[in-house]
Protein backbone atom coordinates (compact mmCIF):
# COMPACT_ATOMS: atom_id res chain seq x y z
CA UNK A 1 0.00 0.00 0.00
CA UNK A 2 1.17 3.51 -0.76
CA UNK A 3 0.46 6.80 0.92
CA UNK A 4 0.06 10.13 -0.92
CA UNK A 5 1.63 13.44 -0.06
CA UNK A 6 1.11 16.82 -1.68
CA UNK A 7 3.40 19.82 -2.03
CA UNK A 8 2.14 23.14 -3.35
CA UNK A 9 3.43 26.60 -4.24
CA UNK A 10 1.26 29.69 -4.71
CA UNK A 11 -0.74 29.32 -7.94
CA UNK A 12 0.51 32.63 -9.37
CA UNK A 13 4.19 31.71 -9.16
CA UNK A 14 6.10 30.77 -12.30
CA UNK A 15 7.11 27.21 -13.14
CA UNK A 16 10.17 25.75 -11.46
CA UNK A 17 11.82 22.41 -10.79
CA UNK A 18 12.83 21.48 -7.25
CA UNK A 19 14.85 18.44 -6.24
CA UNK A 20 13.60 17.04 -2.95
CA UNK A 21 13.68 14.11 -0.56
CA UNK A 22 10.87 13.10 1.82
CA UNK A 23 11.83 11.79 5.25
CA UNK A 24 9.76 10.32 8.06
CA UNK A 25 10.33 9.84 11.79
CA UNK A 26 8.53 8.46 14.81
CA UNK A 27 10.44 10.66 17.30
CA UNK A 28 11.21 13.85 15.35
CA UNK A 29 14.95 13.24 15.67
CA UNK A 30 15.89 10.21 13.57
CA UNK A 31 14.52 10.40 10.01
CA UNK A 32 14.47 7.67 7.38
CA UNK A 33 14.08 8.28 3.67
CA UNK A 34 10.54 7.60 2.44
CA UNK A 35 11.00 9.09 -1.04
CA UNK A 36 14.50 9.39 -2.52
CA UNK A 37 15.84 12.58 -4.06
CA UNK A 38 14.25 13.38 -7.41
CA UNK A 39 13.39 16.51 -9.40
CA UNK A 40 9.73 17.59 -9.37
CA UNK A 41 8.23 20.25 -11.65
CA UNK A 42 5.84 22.80 -10.17
CA UNK A 43 3.80 24.36 -12.98
CA UNK A 44 1.03 26.98 -12.78
CA UNK A 45 -0.99 24.96 -15.34
CA UNK A 46 -1.29 22.19 -12.70
CA UNK A 47 -1.87 24.67 -9.84
CA UNK A 48 1.84 24.40 -8.87
CA UNK A 49 1.08 21.10 -7.17
CA UNK A 50 3.27 18.00 -6.93
CA UNK A 51 1.98 14.69 -5.59
CA UNK A 52 4.41 12.29 -3.94
CA UNK A 53 3.63 8.60 -3.50
CA UNK A 54 5.61 6.55 -1.01
CA UNK A 55 5.23 3.22 0.80
CA UNK A 56 2.90 3.31 3.79
CA UNK A 57 4.83 3.72 7.02
CA UNK A 58 4.01 4.49 10.63
CA UNK A 59 5.47 7.98 11.08
CA UNK A 60 4.54 10.94 13.21
CA UNK A 61 6.87 13.53 11.68
CA UNK A 62 7.64 14.27 8.03
CA UNK A 63 10.39 16.42 6.56
CA UNK A 64 10.97 17.70 3.04
CA UNK A 65 14.60 18.43 2.16
CA UNK A 66 15.05 20.57 -0.96
CA UNK A 67 18.51 20.48 -2.53
CA UNK A 68 17.91 22.39 -5.79
CA UNK A 69 15.42 24.94 -7.14
CA UNK A 70 15.47 26.31 -10.68
CA UNK A 71 13.28 29.31 -9.76
CA UNK A 72 14.97 30.72 -6.66
CA UNK A 73 18.21 30.25 -4.69
CA UNK A 74 16.34 28.50 -1.84
CA UNK A 75 13.72 25.77 -1.45
CA UNK A 76 10.08 26.84 -1.54
CA UNK A 77 6.90 25.10 -0.36
CA UNK A 78 3.76 26.89 0.79
CA UNK A 79 1.65 23.83 1.59
CA UNK A 80 2.60 20.28 2.60
CA UNK A 81 -0.03 17.57 3.22
CA UNK A 82 0.19 13.88 4.08
CA UNK A 83 -2.87 11.62 4.03
CA UNK A 84 -3.36 8.62 6.26
CA UNK A 85 -4.39 5.36 4.72
C-alpha positions in Angstrom: 0.0 0.0 0.0 1.2 3.5 -0.8 0.5 6.8 0.9 0.1 10.1 -0.9 1.6 13.4 -0.1 1.1 16.8 -1.7 3.4 19.8 -2.0 2.1 23.1 -3.3 3.4 26.6 -4.2 1.3 29.7 -4.7 -0.7 29.3 -7.9 0.5 32.6 -9.4 4.2 31.7 -9.2 6.1 30.8 -12.3 7.1 27.2 -13.1 10.2 25.8 -11.5 11.8 22.4 -10.8 12.8 21.5 -7.3 14.9 18.4 -6.2 13.6 17.0 -3.0 13.7 14.1 -0.6 10.9 13.1 1.8 11.8 11.8 5.3 9.8 10.3 8.1 10.3 9.8 11.8 8.5 8.5 14.8 10.4 10.7 17.3 11.2 13.9 15.3 15.0 13.2 15.7 15.9 10.2 13.6 14.5 10.4 10.0 14.5 7.7 7.4 14.1 8.3 3.7 10.5 7.6 2.4 11.0 9.1 -1.0 14.5 9.4 -2.5 15.8 12.6 -4.1 14.2 13.4 -7.4 13.4 16.5 -9.4 9.7 17.6 -9.4 8.2 20.3 -11.7 5.8 22.8 -10.2 3.8 24.4 -13.0 1.0 27.0 -12.8 -1.0 25.0 -15.3 -1.3 22.2 -12.7 -1.9 24.7 -9.8 1.8 24.4 -8.9 1.1 21.1 -7.2 3.3 18.0 -6.9 2.0 14.7 -5.6 4.4 12.3 -3.9 3.6 8.6 -3.5 5.6 6.5 -1.0 5.2 3.2 0.8 2.9 3.3 3.8 4.8 3.7 7.0 4.0 4.5 10.6 5.5 8.0 11.1 4.5 10.9 13.2 6.9 13.5 11.7 7.6 14.3 8.0 10.4 16.4 6.6 11.0 17.7 3.0 14.6 18.4 2.2 15.0 20.6 -1.0 18.5 20.5 -2.5 17.9 22.4 -5.8 15.4 24.9 -7.1 15.5 26.3 -10.7 13.3 29.3 -9.8 15.0 30.7 -6.7 18.2 30.3 -4.7 16.3 28.5 -1.8 13.7 25.8 -1.4 10.1 26.8 -1.5 6.9 25.1 -0.4 3.8 26.9 0.8 1.7 23.8 1.6 2.6 20.3 2.6 0.0 17.6 3.2 0.2 13.9 4.1 -2.9 11.6 4.0 -3.4 8.6 6.3 -4.4 5.4 4.7 
